[in-house]
Amino acid sequence: MIVDDPATIAAVKAKFETYETALMTNDVAALDEFFWPSPLALRFGVGESLFGFDAIAAFRAARGGSPQRQLQATQITSFGQDFAVATTEFVREGEPRTGRQSQVWVKFPDLGWRIVSAHVSLVANKS
């Protein structure tokens, strides 16, 4: 297996950046296109646990947009040509805590690259 195949990294990086643009502009239709349309898709958010594509799409439709944020320490690692993990930290406007995000990307023959699992959290304040 090839770890960090340059072509795979480039493809996932492009998808990751397009996802971030859609998130920051609240392009709900585009955001839905990034997730695997399956009941097995998963997204754990800061305050919600979403099981299945339908729950993820319903959350996006009702949310009203993500708080604006700046990314830092983004890393994408691929395993073979059809599997990658993207991780990043972020800072939201008006939020003192650092956020973390991870996405598991899989390249499906009929769908292309899709997020199958995602996690977003905020680091607790240090005392």
N, C-alpha and C positions, 0 to 999 in steps of 0.2 A: 504494500500500500504506500502511496506517495502522500506524505504529510506536507501541507503548504504548497501544493501545486500552484505555480504562478497564475495560470489561466483561471483556475477555480477561485483563487483568492480575489482576482480582479472582478470576476462575475459576481461573487457574493458582496464584495465591497460596493459595487455599483448598485446592487439591489438594496443594500443596507442604507446607502446615502439617499436613494430615492424614497425608501420607507421614511427616513427622518424628515425629508422635505414634506411628504404627505402628512406626517404626524404634526409638524409645526404649522401647516396650513389647514389642518382639519379636513383633508380630502378623504372623507369616509369611504367613498367608492374605491379609491385607490388602496386605502388601508385594508379593506376586505380582500382585495386581490393578492395581498402578500401572504395571507394565512391559508393553510391547507384546508380545503372545504370538506372537512371530515368531523364526525363526532369525537374523534380521537385527538383533535387539535386541543391545545391547552395554553392558557395565559393566566399566570398568577400576577396580579397587579398589587399596587401599594395597599389597596383596601378591598380587593375582590379576587375571587377564584373563579375562573371561567373555564368550564369544561365543554368543549365542542365548538365548532365554527359558529353555529347559530347564536350561542351565548356571547361569543367574542363580537360578532357583528352587531348584536343588540346593544351591547355595552357601548361600542363605538357610536352607534346612531344616537344614543341617549346622552352621551357624555358632554357634548358641547365643546370639545376640543381639549387638547393637552396643554398644561402650563408650558410656557416657553422655557427653553433650556439650552445650555451649551454643553457639548460633549467633550470628554477628555479621556485619555488612556484607552482609546478604542483598539481592540485587537480582534482579528479574524484568523481562525485556524481551520484549515480544511483537512479532511481525512479521506483520501481518494478523490474522485471527481464529482461525487454526488452528495457529500455530507460536509457541513461546516458549522462552526459555532462562532457567533459574534458576541463579544462582550464590550461593554463601555461603562464608564462612569459619567454622570451628568450633574450639572448644577442648575436648579430651577430659579427663576426670578423670584425673589422674596422668600426663598426657602433656605434656612441655614444648613440643613442636612444635605450631604452628598447622596445622590441617587446611583443605583446600579441597575444595569439591564443586561440580560442575556437572551439570545435567540438561537434556537437550533434550526438550521436551514437544511432542507433536503431537496435534491433535484429530481423531480418526477418526470418520467418520459413524456407524459401527456400534459403536464401543467408547468413544467419548468421549476425554477426555484421558489419554494414556499417555506414559510415559518411553520414548524410543527409544534414547537413549544417555546414559550417566552416567559420571562420572569422580570418583574420590575419591583425594586424595593428602595427604601430610604434607610441610610445608616443612622442608627440611634445617636443622639448627641452624646458626646463624651463628657463625663462629669469630672 
